[in-house]
Amino acid sequence: MTGSAPVHGTWEPHPALRWEDGFLSGNGHHGALVFGDPDIERVIVTHHTLVRPNGRDDRPPQLAAGLPALQDRLLAGDTTAAEGFTDGRPLQWVQPFHPAFQVRLRRSQGDCHDYRRDVDFTTGVVRASCAGWESRVFVSRADDVIVQQVTGPALTLVIDLDHRLPGAPAGLGVGHGAVLTPEGALLSLRARYPDSDRACTGVTLVVVTGGTTTLVPPGLHAAGARSVLLLTRVHRHTGELDVVQEGRALSDLPHGFDELLGRHVALHRTAYQRVTLDLAADPAERALPGTELLRRPRSAALLERLFAAGRYHLLSAGGLFPPRLTGLWTGDWNTAWSGAFTNDANLNLQTASAAAAALPEVTEAHARLVHRQLPDWRDNARAVFGARGVVAPAHTDGESGHAYHYSREYPLHLWTAGADWLLKPLVDHDETHGTRDPRTAAALAEVALFYEDFLTRTDENGQLVVVPSYSPENRPANASWGTLNAAMDLSAARHALRTAAAYHPGPDADRWNALADRLPPHRVNEDGALAEWAWPGLEDSYDHRHLSHLYGVWPLDEITPYDTPGLAAAAHRALELRGAENDSAHGHLHHALVAARLRDADRVAHTLGQVLDGDFFHASLMSAHYPKRDVYNADAAHTLPAVLIEMLVQSTPDRLVLLPALPAAYPSGALRGVRTRFGAGIDLTWSPEGATAVIRPDRTHRVELRTSSGSESLHLVAGEDHVLTLRTW
């Protein structure tokens, strides 16, 4: 393809001055945010479980008894009826995600020429070096420990654990521990939350090679050492953590950096290298530091690096849970929007590439969050709707799945599409791998049971009405937020019922399919656009960051240019009319995903440009929520790989679409290793002269191929490569 390969890492010629610019490592449980400062090196430690008690009442509102009256009023035309459908509680945020502490190493200042810091995406190692001094950090997938090694001639270091990060509550009950050990020392830091029996405690084993070690509470002083190895874990707990026992567990690990790294890399590298993107970028631009590349927003090298960084950060954030709004990282106790799992858009956008980009680890993390919260989802269905089955919340901190974050302007407890939206990635995973996870099957059946109980009201034509209904996080121009027949709710109900039926053939399937048949069609408004609310008289509000009403286009296959061209044209018109509201990164990239499904390459290029030109990325290549790097947020970083894949390769269980929305700015390239929902891997290369796709099917299947030349049928045989040669224009 090109004279050099894409870069699988990034680098900078200076240490990070802000935590937002620190390079990242993670194993889906622990995270590390590394400054790379040779004089005062800081590594901020995070963990997915670290959420601060905030006194919230996480019970779902007991509203079921009043539901029939609310439905009557909405059906009778009372456009504000849902505004009083609460239990009177004020808006409550979920428990906020926070950092644990920073591991701080203060070095006697010395010469520091030839400085460089970098992160290797293939290994997860963050490195900084200058004048013989070197620091290396990674978070082990094999041993669930943060590993840091500092080497240099006659190192003199003061090492401590420091909780004093921005926003740390004044009432934290902080306790330090420091004891000498045969290896060097064991440091601990406990931070007990104000007015709570919960705390988080970090333990760091310091292994000192050479020189002398003395305690200087709350840390230690190492003088004349050749190397210092630090092994760190953090726990959230009640009562007191047994620090001695935790120290023994760390002591039992190998004390060689390379041995620990080898165990980790065997897991990490295999996952990271499954999919790669080459956009035939200029080798000289590929060699630039990240901040310099970000000043060239139309560079193919930048898009290559952001694709690689997005997959790396997504893999690193997915494990115990999928990524939060900030992935797995934060350096501030006042994390925006509580650093929650925001389910009504952000979580699914961030994990949108998991199936196609061959990251089942991320899908399993997503599944783990869903399945552990199903009991709470059942409570939501009973409390709010008096129904069997499950209703998902719009926000969660990872502990509670109850719907308790809502208000008049955000009646998120009325959102019934969430369970289907959150289960869709698990269905995609099953299709990709040719299996049906019994956990997914059981959850789908519960969603169908909810709709059986909830969908009881009909309109004058005998069609079912979704009432109350809510389109996150928008409202009709002439009505309140809680209303009727939001397009997303209709699409979700249809998809959930039909998908549950496919997983459970028999009498249940017949009943669920019949219920789906009674749902009304989408409505096209007077502007020729797919209406956000399929109820006569409700007017669209176009200037909004969310595109919930286009759920049928992406990620569903309900509306396509091939099967439903009329609805696809209406969806495209809705996309043309949609504003960007406050320029949220997730809104722009959601727009791009829908545009790619509708084969609009120019619109994909434009929305990508809004993000690339908007200064959304920090030096770490983690992103921000708003332009000019305002509010640390993982939406853009994690979603961008999905956009790039969707513009090149799309699939359903029975269809393959190649180069549906390739922007003219990228006339040559290669996407290798991408997975399809009919169980095949694909290597795609393209240039102005043509394209070649090598399809490697895992199972025998017939699919429809769609290209710019039209359609044809492909018979794929398991284990036999199928090579396609195409015209690109």
N, C-alpha and C positions, 0 to 999 in steps of 0.2 A: 504493500500500500504506500508506504512513505519511507523516507530514509531513516527515521527514528520512530520509536514507539511512544505512545502517549505516556505521560508522567503519572505514576501511581503514588503520589505524595505531594507535599507542598513545603515551601521553605521561606524563611525570612532572614534578613541580615541583621536584625535587631531583636532584643528580648521584647516580650509583650509588656506594655505599660498598663493595659486595662485587662481585666479578667476576660472580657468578651473576645479578646484577641489571642488568648492562650490556646495552644494546640490541645487536641482532645484525644483521649483514649478511654476505652470502656469495654466491658464484657457483658453488658445487659443487666448487670447487678450493681457493681461498683463502677464509678466514673472517676476520671482524673483530668484536671484542667491545669495545664503546665505553662508557667510563664517563661522559663528558660533564662533566668537572670543569674549570671555566674557569681554575683556578689550577694544577693539575697534571693536564692532560688525558692519559689513557692509552688506547691502542688495542692490545688484545692480538691478535696475529697468529697465525692457525692455517692449516694446510694438511692435506688429507686424507692425504698421504703421510707425515706426521710420526709415525713410530712408533720407539720406542727399543729398540735391540738388548738382549736380556735373557738371551742365552746359551742359549736354548731349542734343543732338538733336534727339528726339525720333521718328522722322518721318521714316516710312519704305522707303527704296530706290525706286525711281521711275524708274524701269528698264523694265517694260512690253514691251515697244516698241522695245527693243533690244533682247527680248527672242527668236523670230524665228531665228534670225541670229546665236545666241548662239547654239540653237538646231541643226541647220544645221552643224555647225563646229564640235560639239561633235559627231554627227552621221557620219561625214566624217572622223573621226579618229584623230581630233585635241585634244590631251589629256590634254592640258593646257588652253583650250579656256575659261573655267569658271573663270580663275584667274583675268581677267579684268572685270568681270561682277559685278561691284560695281558702286557707285556714287562718289567714290573718298574720302569718309570720312575715317579717321583713325579709328581703333578699339575703340569703346566706351563701357565702362562698364555701367551696370544699376546703379541706385542710391544705394549707400552702406547702408546696415542695420547697426544700431549703438545702443548702450545703451543710456538710458536717463541720469541717475546719480546714485549715491549711497546714500542711507539713512545710516547715520553714527551715532553710539551711542558710545560715549567715557565714560567709567565707571572708577571711582576711583578704582585703582587696589587693589585687596584683595586676600584672599585665594581662590585657584581654584583646589582643589583636586577632584578626582572622575569625571573628565571631560568625556563627551560623546556628540557626535552630531549624529543625525540620521534623516532619512526621511522615513515616513510611506506612502507607495504607495497607500494604501487603502483610505487614507484621503487627501494626498497631503501636510501634515504638516511636515515642517522641524523644528527640535527641537535641541537645544543645552543646556546643563546644567552642573553646577558644584557648589558645596558648597552652595546650597540654591538659586543660581542664575539660571534663566531659560529664554530662548528666544524661542518663537514659531512663525512660519511664514507659511502662506498659501495664495494662490490666489483664491479668491472666484468665483466659477462658477455662484452662485446665484446673487451676488451683483457687480461683476466686479470690485473688489477692492483688493489691497494687504493689508493683515491684519498681523500685527506683535504685539506681546505682550511680554514685559519683566517684570518679577516679581522677587522679592528678598527682603531681609530685608533692610530697609532704603536705597533704591536705590538713588545714586547720579549720574546723567547722563548729559552729554552735547550732544544735538541732533542737527544735521544739514543735509542739502542736499548738496552734493558735486558733481559737474560735472567733476572734474579732474580725468578722467579715461584715460588709455593709448590711445594715438592717437587722443585725443580731439583737434579739429582745434584751432589754435591760434586766429583766427578771430571770434570766437563765441561771440555773444553779450549776456552776462550773466547778469541776474538780479535776486536778491534775495528779498524775502519778509518774514517778521515774525511779527505776531500780537498775542497778548494774546486774548484768548476766554474764555467763561465760563467753557469749558471742560479742557483747558490747553493752547494750542496755535495752530495757523495755519501757516505752513511754505510753501513757494512756491519757485520754481526755474524755470526761463525762460532761454532757450538757443536759441538765434536767429542765424540761419545759415548765414555764410558769404555770402554777395552779393545775398541775397534772402529775400523775404517778408514772408518766412515761419519760424516757430519756433516750439519748443516743450516745453511744460510747465508741470511741476509736482506740485501737491498739496498734502500736508500731514497734516492731522488733528491729533494732539497729544492730547490724553486724559490721564490726569495725576490723579491718585488716591492717595491721601495723600500727605503730604509734601508741598513744596512751588515751584512755577514756576516763573522764571524771564527770560527776553529776554537777550541774549548775541549775537547780530546780527553777522552772518546771521542765528543763531539758537536760542536755548533756553537752560536754565539750570534748571533741576529738582532736588530738594534735599529732601531726606527723604521720597521718594514716596514708596508706597507698590507695585504699578504696573504702567506701562506706556503702553498704547495701541496706535498704529499708524495705520492710514488708508490712503493709498496712491493711487492716480490715476495719469496718465500722458496722455496728449493730444498733437497731432501734429496739427498745425493750421496755418492760416494766421492771420495777425493783432495781436491783443492782446486778451488773454483769460481772461474771467471774473473770477478772482480768488475768489472773494467774493461769487459768485454764486456756484462755485465748492466747496467751503468750506461749504456752506449751505447744498449741496447735501450729502457731507460726514457726516455732523452733523446729518442729518436725518436718517442715518443708525443706527442700534442697536450698543451700545457701550460695549456690552458684548462679549468677545472672543468666549465663548462656544455657544452663540446664533448664531453668525455669522458663526461659524464652522458647526453647525448643518444644517443650510440652505444650505451650500456648499456641505457637505458630502452626503446629500440626492441625489445629482446629480452625484457627482464624484464617490462615492463608487459603485453605481449601474453599471456604465459603466466599471470601472476597474475590477470588480469581475466576469464579464461574462465568461471569459476564464482563465484557470489556467493550468500550466504545472508542473508535478511532475516526476522527473527522479530518484526517490528512492535514493537520495543522503545521504551521511553520516550526521547524525544530528550534530555531532561535527563540521563539516565543514560548515554546514548551519549557525552556531552560530558565525562564524568568521567575523571580519570587512571586508569591501569590498576590501581594498588594500591587505590584507593578502590573501583573496580568489583569487585575480588576480594573485598572485604568484603561484597559483596551476591551470594552464590553462587547465588541463585535468580533473578537478573536475566536477562532475555532479552538485554539489551545485553551482558552478560558472555559469554554463549554465542556471540553474533554475533562478538564481538571475538576470542574464542578460536578460532573457526572460521577467521576471516581470518588470524590469527597462525599457526595451524597450517599452512595452505596456504603462507603466506609463508615460514615457516621450512623447511618440507619442500622447496619449490622452491629455496631458498637453499642447502640442504645437499646437494642431488642434482646431480651433474655427473660428475666423475671417478669417484666411487663414490656409492652411495646413502647415507643417513644412518647414522652410527655410533650407539652407545648415547647419545652426547652430541650427536648431529647432526653438525655440523662444528666445534663449538666446545668449548673447555675453557680454564680459566685455571690449571690445576693439573697438574703433571707426574705426580701420583699419581691418575690418573683411575680411577674405580671400574670394576671388571671390565675393566680395560685399555682402556676406551673402544672395545671390539671391535665388529665386526659379529656380533651374536649371532643365529644363524640359526634356533635351535629355537623361537623365538616372536617376539622383539622386532623383527627386521628386517622381516618380513612385516606385522606389526601397524603399524609406522610408515609403511609404504608402501601400506597397504590402500586408501587413497583415490585412488591415482595414476590408475587407469583411469577411474573414475567422475568424479573431480574434474578431469579433463582436464589431467593433468600427464604427458604422455609423456616429458618430459625426465627425470623421476624413474624411470620404467620403463626408459628407456635406460641410466641410471646403474646400475640393478639388473642389467640384462642384461650390462653391461660387466664388473661384478664376477664374475658367473657364468661368462661365456665365457672370461675370462682364466684362470680357475682350473680349467677342465675337465681339463687334463692331471693336476693334482694329485688331482682326484676319481677319475680312472682309477687312480692309484696306490693310493688308499684301497681301492677295490674289489678290486684284486689282492692287496694286502698283508694285509688283514683277512679277506676272504671268499674269496680265490682265484677271483674271478669277473671276467668281462668287464664292460664298462660303467662306470658311475660311482656313487660314494657321496659325498655332500656332508658337510662337517664341521659341527659345531654352533657353532664359533667360528672367526673368521678376523680377522687384522689388516689384510687387504687385500693382503698380499704372498704368503702361503702359503695354499693351500687344502687342505693335508694335515690329517688328523684326528690330532692329537697332544694335544689338551686333553681329558683323561679321568682318571677315578679310580674307586675302588671305589664311592663314593656317586654318582658321575656318570659312568657308563660310556657316554659320548657317542659313542665309536667304534663302538658297536653300533646307533646310530640309522640306520636304512635309509630312513626316510621323507623325509629332508632334500632330496633332489634333486627329488622331485615337489613338495614344499612350496615350494621356491625357484623352480621353473619355472612354478608356477601363475600368478603375476602376469604372466609373459610370454605365457602362453596367453590370459589375460584381455585383454591388450593386442591380441593378434592378433584376437580375437573382436570387440573394440570397433572396430577399424579395418578389419575385413574382409580381412585379409591373413594369410599364414602365413610368418613369418620363417624362412628356411632354417636359420638358426642354432638357433632353437628346435626346429625339426623334427629336426635332427641330434642335439641334446642329449636330446630325448625318446626317440629310438631307442636311445641309449646307456643310458638308465634302464631301458628294456624289456629290453635285453640283460642287464643286471645281474639283473633278476628271473628271466629264463630260467635263469641259472646258479645263483641263490641259492635259488629256491623249488623244492626237490627233496624235502623231507620231507613226509609225509602223516600224518594221524591215522587212527584206527581206522575212520572212515567214508570214507576215501579222499580227504578234502579236504586241501588244502595247509596247511602250518603255517609261520608266520613264526617262525623259531627260529635264533638268539636274536632277541629283540624287546625294544624299549625305548620307554617312553612318557615323553617329557621333562616334567619332571625328577622324576617321581613313581615310586613303587614300590607293589606290592600290599601290603595290610595283613599278609599271611601269607607273603610271599616276598621275594626280593631284587630288585634293580633290573633286572638282565638276566633276561628271562623269555620268555613265549610269547604270540603273537597280540595284541599291543597294538592297540587299535582304530585308532589313527592309522596304524600300519603297514599294517593291512588296507585302510583307505580309500586310503592313498597308493599301494599296489601296484595296487589295482583301477583307480584314476584314471590312474596313469601308463601302465599297459598299454593301457587303452582310448583314452586320448588319443594315445599313440604310434601306435596302430592307425588312428585317424582321420587323422593326418598322413601315414601311409604305407600307403595301401590296397594290397591284394594279398596274397600269401602270408604276408608278415610280419604283416600285420594279422590274418589268420585265426589264426595261431599265438598271437599276443599276446592276442587276445580269448578264445581257448580257455583260456589260462592264467588269465586273470582269472576265468573262469567257475568255476574249481576252488577259488577262495578261499572260506573259510567266511563265513557271514553274521555280522553283529554279534550279540552276546549281550545279552539283557535280564536283569539280576540279580534277586534275590529282593525288592529294594526297588522293582522296577518301573522301574529306571533303566538307561540304556544303559551297559553295563559297560566299564570302561577296558581290561580284558583279556578277550578272547573265548575264554577257556580255562577249562574246568570247574574249580572249586575255588579260583580266584584271587579274593581279596576286594578290594573297592575301598577306596581311601584318599581320603576326600572332601575333607579340609581341605588344599587345595593351590592355589597361585596359577595353575598352568598348566591349560589345558582342552584338552590335545592330543587326547583321545578324541573331542571334538566337532568334529574336522576335517571330518567328513562333512557337518556343518551349515553351518559357515563355515570356510574360504572355498569349500569344495566345494558342489555341489548334489546330493550323494548322498542326503541326508536332508532332506526338505522336508515342510511340512504338507499339501502338495497331492498329491505323488506317493507318499509313504511316511508316511501319518499315524500309523501305529502306532509306527514308529521315531522319528518326530518327538515323539510323546508321551513315549517313553522318554528321548529326549535332553533334553526339557524337565524331566523328573523328575531327571535327572542334574544339570541346571543348578540346580534347587531345592536339591539336597543339597550342592552344592559350596560349600566354605568359601572365605574370602579369604586364609587363611594369614597372611602377613606384610603384607597391605595394599599389595602392589605395584601401581603404577598400571596396568601392562600387564595384570595379572590382571583388574582391574575392567573395563577397556575391552574386553578380549577377551570377558568375560562379556556385556557390552552388545551386542557384535556378534552373538554367538550368539542372545541374546534377541530381537534385532531380526529375525533370520531366522525365529524361531519365533513371531513376531507378538505378543510380550509387551511391550506398551508400558509397563506398570507396572514391570516388571523393568528395562527400559532406563532409565526415569527414576530408579529406585533406584540403579543402578550409576553412572549419571552423577552423581547426588548424592553418592555416596561420594567421588568425585574432586573435585567442586566444593566440597564441605564440608570436605574434608580438608587444605586449605591446600597443594596440590600445586604451585602456580604461583608463580614468581618475578616480580618487577616487570617483567622482560624478556618475560614471558609464555612463556618456556621453562619446562619443568616439572621436577619431581623424581621420583625413583623411589618414595619413601615419603612418607607424610603429614608435615606441618609442614616442607615444603621440605627434606627430608633426601635428599641425594645427587642432584646435578645429572644429569638424564636426560631424553631427548627423547621417551620412549614416549608419555606422555599428550599432550604438545603435538602430536605428529605423528599420533597415532591418532584423536584426538577428531573431526576432520573426517569420517573414515570412518564413525564411529558416527552422526553427524548425518545423513549421506547415507543410510545403510542404514535408518534409521527412517522415511525419507521416500520413497525410491526404491530398488528392487532390480530386478536384471535378470539373465537368463540369455540365451543365444543365441536362445531361443524364448519367453521369458516376460518380462512387465513387471508388477511389483507396485508399486502406488501407495499411499502412506500406510499401510504395514503395521504400524508401531509408534510412532505419534505420541503423545508424552506430552501429557496434558491441560494441562500448564502452558504449552504453546505453541499456542494455538488458531488463530493467524493467522500467515501468513508466506509467503515466496516463496524457492524454490531455483531458480536460473537457470543454464543452461549445462551441467548434469550430463550425462554420457555414459552410454550403455547398451551392453551386450555384443551387441546386435543392430544396432549401427551407427546410432544416432539420438541427437540431442541433445534434451533435455527442459527446458522451463520449467514449473515447477509452482508454482501459487499456491493457498492454502487459507485458509479462514475458517470460523467456526461455521455459516455459511449454505451452504457448499459448496466445491468445489475445481475448478480448471481446469488441465488439462495440455495444453501445446502440444508436440507431438512433431514433430521435424524429421529425418526419416530420410535417411540417406546412401545406402541401398540398399533395394530392394524386397524385402519379406519379410512373412510372416504370423506374428504372435505371439499368445500368449494373454495377455489382460489380467486381472489379479487385483486386486480392490478389496474393501472391506468388504461390498459388495453381491453379490459372487460373481465369476463369470468370464465372459468373452466373447472372441470371436476378433476380432483387428484385422488388416486388410490394409493394410500401409503401402507407399507408393509413393515411390521415391527422388525427392527434390526437392520433394515435396508435403507441406505442413504438415498435420498431423492434430490437430484440437482436440477434447478430451474434457471434458465437464462431469460432475462427480461429486458424490455426497453424501459428506460427510466422516464422518458418524456413522451 
